[in-house]
Amino acid sequence: MTPELLTTLLITGGGLIALAVFFTFVPVGLWISSFAAGVHVSIFTLIGMRLRRVIPSKIVNPLIKAVKAGIELNTNQLESHFLAGGNVDRVVNALIAAHRANIELSFERAAAIDLAGRNVLEAVQMSVNPKVIETPFIAGVAMDGIEVKAKARITVRANIDRLVGGAGEETIIARVGEGVVSTIGSQNNHKHVLENPDMISRTVLTKGLDSGTAFEILSIDIADIDIGKNIGAVLQTDQAEADKKIAQAKAEERRAMAIAREQEMKSSVEEMRAKVVGAEAEVPLAMAEALRNGKLGVMDYVNYLNVQADTEMRKAIGAPVNSESDNE
């Protein structure tokens, strides 16, 4: 291989490599597409995007869609939103949808909603096509003690002005549940609720439950209503059972006190008997002392023994007859 041919091949290879690097770094195809679409984005702007680590297709393609839809945007707005971590394509789609539906929505507000973590495109679609939120069964107790369960369907529309900082669906469901419970609880009879379920929706709807939320409540409809437990009877039964247990406890306490008092009385009786036995034991000693001192004569002592023997005999005669002796 001659030196001239080798030089030509090296130059050609280097040129091809340089062209590949150039077309890789400079999105010429994207520049041609934007030029054909009537969106004037200079090649230096695309190179600047590469240097700022911005994907040009993430900026140019949404810009083409916006310009074709008649929305005035520029690359600086889209780049700043992309660098802030936002979804440029979703924001542009939301602007186009709002423009088609005659909903006033600026790029700054749409970008703020997107950066706040909300789906701005879904919010615009919900503004056009309201969403129905179905609550679980909500139980309330009327004044007569009967539990009433109601399920509500809430039709809401997104409020674009309150999407940033506004409460979500969970707050709407909680507020409607609170309104249903309070409405049922204010009725004297559960039959009134069953006869007029629309009374619940009318009462709840007038309370302004969508205040401070990202939605506007259009209607609240009672989808289903049912009877639950007789809470009043259950509470009365529980109260009666509790009273019964209290009475049993008090009776057991009185019984224990009576048993303790009985034992105390038995102890007192035994104590008195011991005193009597002790007193009887002193009688012979006193008689012996009297005999020694001459205060009691021998005949007096004999008469005492006769009286004592006579008393024992009378006790034996008056004692009940044993059944065994009768059989004998």
Disulfide bonds with the S-S distance in Angstrom:
none
